Amino acid sequence: MTVKEREIKRRLVGEADSQLVESIFESSRELERDVGQWTTAQWQQFILVQCSAQRTHYERLFPNAVHEIILVDEEPAGRTWIDRQQDEIRLLDITLLPEFRSQGIGTRLLRCLQDEARDANLPLRHMVERDNPRAMQLYERLGFRRISEHGMHFLMEWNPGVQT
């Protein structure tokens, strides 16, 4: 089955999703796990603390953001966290579980957000880690441009008024 034939939906994160959210978060932290010499207990504590810190940070800075689980053919495949403001749509986070990566799912989700941004005539922005070349290539291929640097991240923007 091709990615175009697969059903991709999102649903709100619920209280029962805490372990799922943690496992999705953990799947995006392979570099830290591989570099560190963690015991299992240390690694699990690190994930709990970092996942909680991210949630607290997003909820404080983006109180109206929507946190959703990505479903592919009804199976949990990842998450998004999106803040829709008057002057921008901000993709705070998009993470796919490893078994759903490199299948075009992220591209489809990003194109849907681009359609939403185009309809609203708003820029779509996202912070991308400098040391994630695959993500950088994806965003650049989809017409995002680096507009500023923030430590270990680039703020990237796709603007519906700019032809790519």
Residue pairs with C-beta under 8 A, 6 or more apart in sequence:
3 103
3 104
3 105
3 108
4 104
4 108
6 72
6 73
6 105
7 71
7 72
7 73
7 74
8 70
8 71
8 72
8 77
8 105
8 108
8 109
9 70
9 71
9 74
10 68
10 69
10 70
10 71
10 80
11 68
11 69
11 71
12 66
12 67
12 68
12 69
13 21
13 67
13 68
13 69
13 79
17 69
20 69
20 76
21 51
21 69
21 79
22 47
22 48
22 51
23 97
24 76
24 78
24 79
24 95
24 97
25 47
25 50
25 51
25 54
25 95
26 33
26 47
26 51
27 95
27 97
27 98
28 95
29 47
29 50
31 131
32 46
33 43
36 43
38 46
54 93
58 65
58 67
58 81
58 92
58 93
59 65
62 81
62 83
62 90
62 92
64 83
64 84
64 85
65 81
65 82
65 83
65 90
65 92
66 80
66 81
66 82
66 83
66 84
67 79
67 80
67 81
68 79
68 80
68 81
68 82
69 76
69 78
69 79
70 76
70 77
70 78
70 79
70 80
70 96
70 100
70 105
70 109
71 77
72 100
72 105
76 97
77 96
77 97
77 100
77 105
78 94
78 95
78 96
78 97
78 100
78 105
79 93
79 94
79 95
80 91
80 93
80 94
80 109
81 91
81 92
81 93
81 94
82 89
82 90
82 91
82 92
82 113
83 89
83 90
83 92
84 90
87 122
87 123
88 122
88 123
88 124
88 125
89 113
89 116
89 117
89 120
89 122
89 123
89 124
89 125
90 124
90 125
90 126
91 110
91 113
91 124
91 125
91 126
92 126
92 127
94 106
94 109
94 110
94 126
96 105
96 106
106 138
107 138
107 142
110 138
110 139
110 142
111 142
113 124
114 124
114 142
114 143
114 158
114 160
116 124
117 123
117 124
117 158
117 160
118 160
121 160
121 161
122 160
123 157
123 158
123 159
123 160
124 144
124 157
124 158
124 159
125 147
125 155
125 156
125 157
125 158
126 139
126 144
126 155
126 156
127 150
127 153
127 154
127 155
127 156
128 135
128 136
128 139
128 153
128 154
128 156
129 135
129 152
129 153
130 136
130 152
130 153
130 154
131 152
136 154
139 156
139 158
142 158
143 158
143 162
143 164
144 156
144 157
144 158
145 156
145 157
145 158
145 159
145 162
146 154
146 155
146 156
147 155
147 156
147 157
148 154
148 155
149 155
